[in-house]
């Protein structure tokens, strides 16, 4: 009886957290992603503490086995594999998270405007969404990524920098990844704009922009968070594919995708060079998917009975 009596007094955030904790795979995935994120962000400090330069090549120390100096050994150019994996994780996570957040912003704006305004604007925006969905994704991304930025007015120094290559990939994956969020937010908006709180705001003379972004969109935040979390894994996989094809992050900067590219001709000689980045891609994508599933149930009060 005491547990039942205590439930109504718990905050909504506490209830969501308690439901999330019941998903073992979601909790394990969250812990894995936190550890991976911390290690990736701390990679420069870890390299300084170990006295290792992950970009320095040493052809006399190629394919060394794991040791006290090189924890996972070295690659085909004598670079420390452990530090390269951490650097690649930082790039891949940055692309996945930033691309997902940018996609969420674009999709949320298009979805809430289409759902609330309706009419011709809704039809135009949804046909645009359907058109992007209908495009073959990978060939489209290959064409966009293959465009030489110097030919469209980007300065040579900027076009050849590692930062520009990274930001370009983020923008490319975001411009093609917003469609799912847009359709989801539109569906939520169609439901929420018929609720009493929306009608009350309209009766009080609130402007459409305030109603959309102050009242409707926050109430669709649960679905938006779940969709964004699930899309991170897909975008990490997409970035890895582009980098594997040589159109993503360019060497000497490391990403898990271009590490696989460099290892594809060394599978028989040093299979660990392909195994480790491939395994990290697999585990990270699966972790984000499990976390998204857990958040979906945790944010849905109706899931209490199922749990």
Kinemage of the C-alpha trace (Angstrom):
@kinemage 1
@onewidth
@group {chain A} dominant
@subgroup {mainchain}
@vectorlist {calphas} color= white
{ca unk a 1} P 0.000 0.000 0.000
{ca unk a 2} L 2.856 2.384 0.766
{ca unk a 3} L 4.282 1.991 -2.768
{ca unk a 4} L 0.902 2.608 -4.331
{ca unk a 5} L 0.361 5.673 -2.179
{ca unk a 6} L 3.801 7.026 -3.042
{ca unk a 7} L 3.391 6.784 -6.800
{ca unk a 8} L 1.075 9.775 -7.324
{ca unk a 9} L 3.506 12.085 -5.490
{ca unk a 10} L 6.442 11.139 -7.735
{ca unk a 11} L 7.451 13.690 -10.346
{ca unk a 12} L 6.956 12.875 -14.038
{ca unk a 13} L 10.715 12.847 -14.552
{ca unk a 14} L 11.155 10.374 -11.717
{ca unk a 15} L 8.487 8.091 -13.152
{ca unk a 16} L 10.158 8.173 -16.565
{ca unk a 17} L 13.526 7.361 -14.999
{ca unk a 18} L 12.069 4.467 -13.007
{ca unk a 19} L 10.457 2.991 -16.122
{ca unk a 20} L 13.717 3.387 -18.038
{ca unk a 21} L 15.648 1.553 -15.310
{ca unk a 22} L 13.435 -1.502 -15.844
{ca unk a 23} L 14.811 -1.860 -19.391
{ca unk a 24} L 18.066 -3.674 -18.758
{ca unk a 25} L 19.268 -3.409 -22.339
{ca unk a 26} L 18.511 0.332 -22.369
{ca unk a 27} L 20.428 0.867 -19.117
{ca unk a 28} L 23.407 -1.191 -20.297
{ca unk a 29} L 23.351 0.716 -23.602
{ca unk a 30} L 23.251 4.052 -21.787
{ca unk a 31} L 26.238 3.097 -19.625
{ca unk a 32} L 28.178 1.869 -22.664
{ca unk a 33} L 27.491 5.094 -24.570
{ca unk a 34} L 28.463 7.255 -21.592
{ca unk a 35} L 31.774 5.415 -21.171
{ca unk a 36} L 32.442 5.625 -24.915
{ca unk a 37} L 31.584 9.336 -24.969
{ca unk a 38} L 33.809 10.132 -21.983
{ca unk a 39} L 36.747 8.189 -23.413
{ca unk a 40} L 36.316 9.772 -26.845
{ca unk a 41} L 36.133 13.314 -25.470
{ca unk a 42} L 39.116 12.668 -23.214
{ca unk a 43} L 41.190 11.154 -26.044
{ca unk a 44} L 43.655 14.098 -26.306
{ca unk a 45} L 44.334 14.017 -22.560
{ca unk a 46} L 44.671 10.232 -22.592
{ca unk a 47} L 47.195 10.519 -25.429
{ca unk a 48} L 49.194 13.123 -23.473
{ca unk a 49} L 49.211 10.952 -20.342
{ca unk a 50} L 50.396 7.933 -22.336
{ca unk a 51} L 52.894 9.991 -24.328
{ca unk a 52} L 51.397 8.787 -27.626
{ca unk a 53} L 50.729 10.781 -30.792
{ca unk a 54} L 47.908 9.016 -32.698
{ca unk a 55} L 48.804 10.793 -35.957
{ca unk a 56} L 52.535 10.064 -35.865
{ca unk a 57} L 53.655 7.342 -38.254
{ca unk a 58} L 56.513 4.931 -37.600
{ca unk a 59} L 57.038 2.403 -40.378
{ca unk a 60} L 59.492 0.469 -38.221
{ca unk a 61} L 56.696 -0.342 -35.749
{ca unk a 62} L 53.992 -1.555 -38.118
{ca unk a 63} L 51.534 -4.241 -36.975
{ca unk a 64} L 52.948 -4.452 -33.458
{ca unk a 65} L 50.949 -6.657 -31.076
{ca unk a 66} L 49.310 -5.201 -27.932
{ca unk a 67} L 51.854 -4.077 -25.368
{ca unk a 68} L 52.244 -1.755 -22.376
{ca unk a 69} L 53.090 1.100 -24.746
{ca unk a 70} L 50.489 0.343 -27.415
{ca unk a 71} L 47.488 -1.185 -25.665
{ca unk a 72} L 45.869 -2.557 -28.823
{ca unk a 73} L 48.953 -2.606 -31.001
{ca unk a 74} L 49.691 -0.465 -34.047
{ca unk a 75} L 48.259 -0.179 -37.550
{ca unk a 76} L 49.883 -0.410 -40.963
{ca unk a 77} L 51.607 2.964 -40.480
{ca unk a 78} L 52.778 2.321 -36.934
{ca unk a 79} L 50.113 4.508 -35.304
{ca unk a 80} L 48.612 3.599 -31.948
{ca unk a 81} L 45.371 1.725 -32.631
{ca unk a 82} L 43.724 2.461 -29.278
{ca unk a 83} L 44.091 6.214 -29.689
{ca unk a 84} L 42.941 6.039 -33.303
{ca unk a 85} L 39.768 4.273 -32.172
{ca unk a 86} L 39.091 6.968 -29.576
{ca unk a 87} L 39.674 9.735 -32.118
{ca unk a 88} L 37.440 7.931 -34.594
{ca unk a 89} L 34.776 7.564 -31.920
{ca unk a 90} L 34.825 11.286 -31.252
{ca unk a 91} L 34.290 12.032 -34.939
{ca unk a 92} L 31.598 9.387 -35.451
{ca unk a 93} L 29.682 10.371 -32.299
{ca unk a 94} L 29.926 14.060 -33.189
{ca unk a 95} L 28.535 13.412 -36.658
{ca unk a 96} L 25.773 11.144 -35.342
{ca unk a 97} L 24.639 13.348 -32.451
{ca unk a 98} L 25.028 16.696 -34.246
{ca unk a 99} L 23.411 15.386 -37.405
{ca unk a 100} L 20.502 13.923 -35.420
{ca unk a 101} L 19.959 17.167 -33.488
{ca unk a 102} L 20.058 19.244 -36.669
{ca unk a 103} L 17.679 16.801 -38.359
{ca unk a 104} L 15.369 17.029 -35.337
{ca unk a 105} L 15.280 20.825 -35.539
{ca unk a 106} L 14.543 20.829 -39.269
{ca unk a 107} L 11.961 18.049 -39.019
{ca unk a 108} L 10.271 19.545 -35.939
{ca unk a 109} L 9.832 22.952 -37.583
{ca unk a 110} L 8.485 21.491 -40.832
{ca unk a 111} L 6.235 19.011 -39.019
{ca unk a 112} L 4.666 21.459 -36.556
{ca unk a 113} L 4.084 24.112 -39.227
{ca unk a 114} L 2.547 21.590 -41.614
{ca unk a 115} L 0.327 20.056 -38.948
{ca unk a 116} L -0.867 23.315 -37.419
{ca unk a 117} L -1.334 25.390 -40.574
{ca unk a 118} L -2.797 22.602 -42.712
{ca unk a 119} L -4.200 23.317 -46.159
{ca unk a 120} L -1.920 23.944 -49.102
{ca unk a 121} L 1.124 24.580 -46.944
{ca unk a 122} L 0.676 21.177 -45.326
{ca unk a 123} L 0.294 19.543 -48.740
{ca unk a 124} L 3.425 21.235 -50.130
{ca unk a 125} L 5.583 20.392 -47.110
{ca unk a 126} L 4.417 16.790 -46.979
{ca unk a 127} L 4.976 16.298 -50.705
{ca unk a 128} L 8.474 17.699 -50.198
{ca unk a 129} L 8.962 15.192 -47.384
{ca unk a 130} L 7.682 12.345 -49.537
{ca unk a 131} L 9.995 13.423 -52.341
{ca unk a 132} L 13.058 13.316 -50.084
{ca unk a 133} L 12.001 9.907 -48.752
{ca unk a 134} L 11.559 8.590 -52.296
{ca unk a 135} L 15.091 9.576 -53.324
{ca unk a 136} L 17.684 6.774 -53.227
{ca unk a 137} L 19.577 7.814 -50.120
{ca unk a 138} L 23.063 6.422 -50.574
{ca unk a 139} L 23.517 7.446 -54.249
{ca unk a 140} L 22.201 10.921 -53.359
{ca unk a 141} L 24.661 11.270 -50.492
{ca unk a 142} L 27.512 10.049 -52.670
{ca unk a 143} L 26.710 12.683 -55.297
{ca unk a 144} L 26.423 15.473 -52.698
{ca unk a 145} L 29.581 14.432 -50.862
{ca unk a 146} L 31.524 14.181 -54.132
{ca unk a 147} L 30.877 17.851 -55.009
{ca unk a 148} L 34.138 19.799 -54.889
{ca unk a 149} L 33.499 22.730 -52.496
{ca unk a 150} L 36.172 24.803 -54.238
{ca unk a 151} L 34.013 24.914 -57.367
{ca unk a 152} L 31.142 26.546 -55.474
{ca unk a 153} L 33.217 29.374 -54.038
{ca unk a 154} L 34.631 27.855 -50.850
{ca unk a 155} L 38.218 29.068 -50.200
{ca unk a 156} L 40.895 26.452 -50.821
{ca unk a 157} L 42.285 26.617 -47.272
{ca unk a 158} L 38.839 26.076 -45.777
{ca unk a 159} L 37.863 23.355 -48.262
{ca unk a 160} L 40.977 21.325 -47.418
{ca unk a 161} L 40.641 21.643 -43.646
{ca unk a 162} L 39.551 18.741 -41.451
{ca unk a 163} L 36.922 20.910 -39.752
{ca unk a 164} L 35.164 21.743 -43.013
{ca unk a 165} L 35.089 18.072 -44.030
{ca unk a 166} L 33.510 17.160 -40.704
{ca unk a 167} L 30.885 19.911 -40.777
{ca unk a 168} L 30.032 19.137 -44.377
{ca unk a 169} L 29.222 15.528 -43.471
{ca unk a 170} L 27.035 16.714 -40.573
{ca unk a 171} L 25.052 19.012 -42.864
{ca unk a 172} L 24.740 16.346 -45.568
{ca unk a 173} L 23.353 13.668 -43.258
{ca unk a 174} L 21.042 16.197 -41.570
{ca unk a 175} L 19.549 17.383 -44.862
{ca unk a 176} L 18.436 13.854 -45.655
{ca unk a 177} L 17.554 12.643 -42.160
{ca unk a 178} L 14.772 15.019 -41.091
{ca unk a 179} L 11.863 13.331 -42.873
{ca unk a 180} L 10.954 10.801 -40.172
{ca unk a 181} L 10.890 13.504 -37.497
{ca unk a 182} L 8.772 15.784 -39.698
{ca unk a 183} L 6.105 13.143 -40.286
{ca unk a 184} L 6.067 12.168 -36.614
{ca unk a 185} L 5.772 15.755 -35.338
{ca unk a 186} L 3.054 16.529 -37.886
{ca unk a 187} L 1.000 13.580 -36.642
{ca unk a 188} L 1.452 14.707 -33.030
{ca unk a 189} L 0.517 18.277 -33.977
{ca unk a 190} L -2.713 17.180 -35.663
{ca unk a 191} L -3.691 15.520 -32.389
{ca unk a 192} L -2.497 18.256 -30.046
{ca unk a 193} L -4.052 21.195 -31.876
{ca unk a 194} L -7.505 19.759 -31.112
{ca unk a 195} L -6.784 19.637 -27.363
{ca unk a 196} L -8.349 22.048 -24.889
{ca unk a 197} L -5.096 23.815 -23.990
{ca unk a 198} L -4.504 24.702 -27.653
{ca unk a 199} L -8.043 26.025 -28.047
{ca unk a 200} L -7.659 28.014 -24.838
{ca unk a 201} L -4.465 29.625 -26.150
{ca unk a 202} L -6.235 30.501 -29.397
{ca unk a 203} L -9.168 31.998 -27.475
{ca unk a 204} L -6.766 34.158 -25.458
{ca unk a 205} L -5.350 35.563 -28.694
{ca unk a 206} L -1.974 33.815 -28.721
{ca unk a 207} L -0.157 34.058 -32.028
{ca unk a 208} L 0.248 30.915 -34.138
{ca unk a 209} L 4.002 30.895 -33.667
{ca unk a 210} L 3.650 30.962 -29.878
{ca unk a 211} L 1.047 28.205 -29.950
{ca unk a 212} L 3.203 25.991 -32.161
{ca unk a 213} L 6.509 26.407 -30.376
{ca unk a 214} L 5.381 27.181 -26.830
{ca unk a 215} L 2.424 24.826 -26.419
{ca unk a 216} L 2.322 22.132 -29.102
{ca unk a 217} L 5.985 21.302 -29.692
{ca unk a 218} L 6.895 20.822 -25.981
{ca unk a 219} L 4.014 18.346 -25.662
{ca unk a 220} L 5.439 16.385 -28.602
{ca unk a 221} L 8.898 16.308 -27.000
{ca unk a 222} L 8.620 12.655 -25.951
{ca unk a 223} L 8.177 11.376 -29.488
{ca unk a 224} L 10.793 13.825 -30.707
{ca unk a 225} L 13.396 12.569 -28.215
{ca unk a 226} L 12.755 8.946 -29.162
{ca unk a 227} L 12.969 9.646 -32.901
{ca unk a 228} L 16.185 11.640 -32.445
{ca unk a 229} L 17.800 8.912 -30.351
{ca unk a 230} L 16.925 6.227 -32.875
{ca unk a 231} L 18.266 8.320 -35.753
{ca unk a 232} L 21.702 8.777 -34.151
{ca unk a 233} L 22.639 5.159 -34.795
{ca unk a 234} L 21.472 5.368 -38.395
{ca unk a 235} L 23.498 8.539 -38.998
{ca unk a 236} L 26.629 7.021 -37.452
{ca unk a 237} L 26.242 4.092 -39.818
{ca unk a 238} L 25.692 6.494 -42.709
{ca unk a 239} L 28.806 8.503 -41.869
{ca unk a 240} L 30.802 5.291 -41.625
{ca unk a 241} L 29.552 4.254 -45.051
{ca unk a 242} L 30.546 7.576 -46.619
{ca unk a 243} L 33.952 7.496 -44.944
{ca unk a 244} L 34.424 3.880 -46.071
{ca unk a 245} L 33.751 5.028 -49.641
{ca unk a 246} L 36.296 7.827 -49.250
{ca unk a 247} L 33.688 10.619 -49.260
{ca unk a 248} L 33.454 11.289 -45.538
{ca unk a 249} L 36.093 12.237 -42.995
{ca unk a 250} L 39.418 12.475 -44.773
{ca unk a 251} L 42.767 11.162 -43.446
{ca unk a 252} L 44.798 11.862 -41.405
{ca unk a 253} L 41.709 12.527 -39.272
{ca unk a 254} L 40.343 9.242 -37.974
{ca unk a 255} L 36.803 7.951 -38.093
{ca unk a 256} L 35.633 4.385 -37.763
{ca unk a 257} L 34.584 4.410 -41.409
{ca unk a 258} L 37.903 5.482 -42.892
{ca unk a 259} L 39.716 3.115 -40.513
{ca unk a 260} L 37.755 0.315 -42.171
{ca unk a 261} L 38.759 1.683 -45.557
{ca unk a 262} L 42.421 1.516 -44.649
{ca unk a 263} L 42.049 -2.013 -43.282
{ca unk a 264} L 40.108 -3.627 -46.117
{ca unk a 265} L 43.294 -4.715 -47.919
{ca unk a 266} L 44.867 -6.025 -44.704
{ca unk a 267} L 42.200 -8.493 -43.595
{ca unk a 268} L 44.487 -11.500 -43.834
{ca unk a 269} L 47.588 -9.795 -42.482
{ca unk a 270} L 45.966 -7.839 -39.603
{ca unk a 271} L 42.235 -8.575 -39.235
{ca unk a 272} L 42.061 -6.687 -35.940
{ca unk a 273} L 42.402 -3.401 -37.844
{ca unk a 274} L 38.990 -4.023 -39.416
{ca unk a 275} L 37.452 -5.988 -36.560
{ca unk a 276} L 37.734 -3.318 -33.863
{ca unk a 277} L 36.235 -0.311 -35.704
{ca unk a 278} L 33.562 -2.550 -37.235
{ca unk a 279} L 32.696 -3.913 -33.798
{ca unk a 280} L 32.493 -0.414 -32.302
{ca unk a 281} L 30.182 0.725 -35.105
{ca unk a 282} L 27.953 -2.298 -34.516
{ca unk a 283} L 27.852 -1.890 -30.726
{ca unk a 284} L 27.241 1.865 -30.874
{ca unk a 285} L 24.398 1.593 -33.380
{ca unk a 286} L 22.777 -1.216 -31.392
{ca unk a 287} L 23.201 0.739 -28.142
{ca unk a 288} L 21.410 3.780 -29.541
{ca unk a 289} L 18.616 1.564 -30.877
{ca unk a 290} L 18.146 -0.164 -27.508
{ca unk a 291} L 18.237 3.195 -25.732
{ca unk a 292} L 15.623 4.568 -28.124
{ca unk a 293} L 13.370 1.579 -27.486
{ca unk a 294} L 13.746 2.056 -23.749
{ca unk a 295} L 12.958 5.767 -23.957
{ca unk a 296} L 9.912 5.035 -26.097
{ca unk a 297} L 8.427 2.841 -23.368
{ca unk a 298} L 9.626 5.066 -20.524
{ca unk a 299} L 7.997 8.175 -21.987
{ca unk a 300} L 4.708 6.357 -22.634
{ca unk a 301} L 2.613 6.106 -19.440
{ca unk a 302} L 0.625 3.280 -21.004
{ca unk a 303} L 3.765 1.137 -20.923
{ca unk a 304} L 3.492 0.836 -17.125
{ca unk a 305} L 1.237 -2.178 -17.461
{ca unk a 306} L 3.535 -3.872 -19.960
{ca unk a 307} L 6.542 -3.373 -17.710
